[in-house]
Amino acid sequence: MGYLDGYVLPVPEGNKEAYRKMAEKCAAIFQEYGATRVLEAWADDVPDGKLTDYNRATLKKDDEGVVYSWIEWPDKATRDAAWPKLMQDERMKPDDGETPFDGQRMMWGGFAPIIDDVNA
């Protein structure tokens, strides 16, 4: 069933295209190190909840959107072997030296699938 890295973060609306370009570049690098799929999604229908929601979780500001993304790996061993190499790879750094988002409000983690049924 593989392994997933997931993350959620706020991105200023004005940086949407810069974020997309950075994510596209990084997706290719993740795949070079063994990822089988990288998906980046911009919030389209993210309502405010009564107790919790993506907007509160990311401390989203009025001029920001929420990005929900994941990286699929064939297994945890491939991900674990790739991660330190990815973090050392100079190509993962922003081209202009500035990230188009506030990394302090990014949430991420590794997940072991418990259901993987495209027909469910």
For each residue, the residues with C-beta under 8 A, 3 or more apart:
1: 112 113 116
2: 36 72 73 74 75 113 116
3: 72 73 74 75 76 78 79 110 111 112 113
4: 70 71 72 73 110 111 112 113
5: 70 71 73 79 108 109 110 111
6: 69 70 71 108 109 110 111
7: 67 69 70 106 107 108 109
8: 54 57 58 66 67 68 69 106 107 108
9: 58 66 67 101 102 103 105 106 107
10: 58 59 60 61 64 65 66 67 101 102 105
11: 15 16 19 42 64 65 66 67 100 101
12: 15 16 61 63 64 65 100 101
13: 16 63 64 65
14: 63
15: 11 12 18 19 100 101
16: 11 12 13 19 20 42 65
17: 20 21
18: 15 21 22 100
19: 11 15 16 22 23 67 100 101
20: 16 17 23 24 40
21: 17 18 24 25
22: 18 19 25 26 94 95 99 100
23: 19 20 26 27 38 40 69
24: 20 21 27 28
25: 21 22 28 29 91 95
26: 22 23 29 30 38 92
27: 23 24 30 31 35 38 40
28: 24 25 31 32
29: 25 26 32 33 86 89 91 92
30: 26 27 33 35 38 71 82 86
31: 27 28 34 35 36 38
32: 28 29
33: 29 30 82 85 86
34: 31 73 74 78 79 81 82
35: 27 30 31 38 71 72 73 79 82
36: 2 31 72 73 74
37: 71 72
38: 23 26 27 30 31 35 69 70 71 72
39: 69 70 71 72
40: 20 23 27 67 69
41: 44 67 68 69
42: 11 16 65 66 67
43: 46 54 65 66 67 68
44: 41
45:
46: 43 53 54 55 66
47: 53
48: 53 55 56
49: 52 53 56
50:
51:
52: 49 56 57
53: 46 47 48 49 56 57
54: 8 43 46 57 58 60 66 68
55: 46 48 58 60 66
56: 48 49 52 53 59 60
57: 8 52 53 54 107
58: 8 9 10 54 55 64 66 105 106 107
59: 10 56 105
60: 10 54 55 56 64 65 66
61: 10 12 64
62:
63: 12 13 14
64: 10 11 12 13 58 60 61
65: 10 11 12 13 16 42 43 60
66: 8 9 10 11 42 43 46 54 55 58 60
67: 7 8 9 10 11 19 40 41 42 43 101
68: 8 41 43 54
69: 6 7 8 23 38 39 40 41
70: 4 5 6 7 38 39
71: 4 5 6 30 35 37 38 39 79
72: 2 3 4 35 36 37 38 39
73: 2 3 4 5 34 35 36 76 78 79 82
74: 2 3 34 36 78
75: 2 3 78 79
76: 3 73 79 80 110 112
77: 80 81
78: 3 34 73 74 75 81 82
79: 3 5 34 35 71 73 75 76 82 83 110
80: 76 77 83
81: 34 77 78 84 85
82: 30 33 34 35 73 78 79 85 86
83: 79 80 86 87
84: 81 87 88
85: 33 81 82 88 89
86: 29 30 33 82 83 89 92
87: 83 84 92
88: 84 85
89: 29 85 86 92
90: 93
91: 25 29
92: 26 29 86 87 89
93: 90 97
94: 22 97 98 99 100
95: 22 25
96:
97: 93 94
98: 94
99: 22 94 103
100: 11 12 15 18 19 22 94
101: 9 10 11 12 15 19 67 105 106
102: 9 10 105 106
103: 9 99 106
104:
105: 9 10 58 59 101 102
106: 7 8 9 58 101 102 103
107: 7 8 9 57 58
108: 5 6 7 8
109: 5 6 7
110: 3 4 5 6 76 79
111: 3 4 5 6
112: 1 3 4 76
113: 1 2 3 4 116
114:
115: 120
116: 1 2 113
117: 120
118:
119:
120: 115 117
